[in-house]
Amino acid sequence: MRQFVSGTEIRTYVQNRVDADPRLRSARAKILIPMPKPTATESMTGCNWTMHYIGQYGDLQRIADDAVAIVQNDFNIGGPGQPG
């Protein structure tokens, strides 16, 4: 079951996962994670947010994509009347 947290917390969780990836450290690169965007409805998996990138990360994009997928499994953006 997903926890409800703020968009800022989601961004921090994703950024921390990206920053910890050894492929990124060995490439001496930095990926800056944007704020998540709420979706109009939950996806088929139950997630209520997405993240869009400009695509400037080339081969390193997979690192960000993997981090987003993991965090989407655990967290939704909380709103009024929702726990968290």
C-alpha positions as CSV (number, residue, x, y, z in Angstrom):
1,M,0.0,0.0,0.0
2,R,1.3,3.4,-1.0
3,Q,1.9,6.1,1.6
4,F,0.6,9.7,1.0
5,V,3.4,12.3,1.0
6,S,4.0,15.7,-0.4
7,G,5.4,16.3,-3.9
8,T,8.5,17.7,-2.3
9,E,9.1,14.5,-0.4
10,I,8.6,12.4,-3.6
11,R,11.1,14.5,-5.4
12,T,13.6,14.1,-2.5
13,Y,13.1,10.3,-2.5
14,V,13.7,10.0,-6.2
15,Q,16.7,12.4,-6.1
16,N,18.3,10.4,-3.2
17,R,17.9,7.2,-5.2
18,V,19.4,8.7,-8.3
19,D,22.3,10.3,-6.4
20,A,23.1,6.9,-4.8
21,D,23.4,5.1,-8.1
22,P,27.0,4.0,-8.7
23,R,26.7,4.4,-12.5
24,L,26.0,8.1,-12.0
25,R,28.9,8.6,-9.7
26,S,31.3,6.8,-12.1
27,A,30.1,9.1,-14.9
28,R,30.6,12.2,-12.7
29,A,27.2,13.4,-13.8
30,K,24.3,15.1,-12.0
31,I,20.7,14.5,-12.8
32,L,18.3,17.1,-11.3
33,I,14.9,15.6,-10.5
34,P,11.9,17.8,-11.2
35,M,8.7,18.0,-9.1
36,P,6.2,15.3,-9.7
37,K,3.0,16.2,-11.5
38,P,-0.3,14.9,-10.3
39,T,-2.2,12.9,-12.8
40,A,-5.9,13.4,-13.5
41,T,-6.6,9.8,-12.5
42,E,-4.6,7.0,-10.9
43,S,-2.7,4.9,-13.4
44,M,-3.5,1.2,-13.8
45,T,-0.9,0.5,-11.1
46,G,-2.6,2.9,-8.6
47,C,0.0,5.7,-8.8
48,N,-1.4,9.3,-8.9
49,W,1.7,11.2,-10.2
50,T,4.3,11.2,-13.0
51,M,7.6,12.9,-13.7
52,H,8.6,14.5,-17.0
53,Y,12.2,15.0,-18.0
54,I,13.6,17.2,-20.8
55,G,15.7,14.2,-22.0
56,Q,19.1,15.7,-21.7
57,Y,20.5,12.8,-19.8
58,G,21.2,10.4,-22.7
59,D,22.3,7.0,-21.5
60,L,21.9,8.0,-17.9
61,Q,18.1,8.5,-18.3
62,R,17.5,4.9,-17.3
63,I,18.9,5.7,-13.8
64,A,16.2,8.3,-13.3
65,D,13.5,6.1,-14.9
66,D,14.4,3.3,-12.5
67,A,14.3,5.5,-9.5
68,V,10.9,7.0,-10.4
69,A,9.4,3.5,-11.0
70,I,10.6,2.4,-7.5
71,V,9.2,5.4,-5.8
72,Q,5.9,5.2,-7.7
73,N,5.4,1.8,-6.1
74,D,5.7,3.2,-2.6
75,F,4.2,6.8,-2.6
76,N,1.3,8.8,-3.9
77,I,0.9,12.6,-3.6
78,G,-1.3,13.3,-0.6
79,G,-4.0,15.9,-0.7
80,P,-6.7,17.3,1.5
81,G,-8.5,14.6,3.5
82,Q,-5.9,12.0,2.7
83,P,-3.6,10.4,5.3
84,G,0.0,11.4,5.4
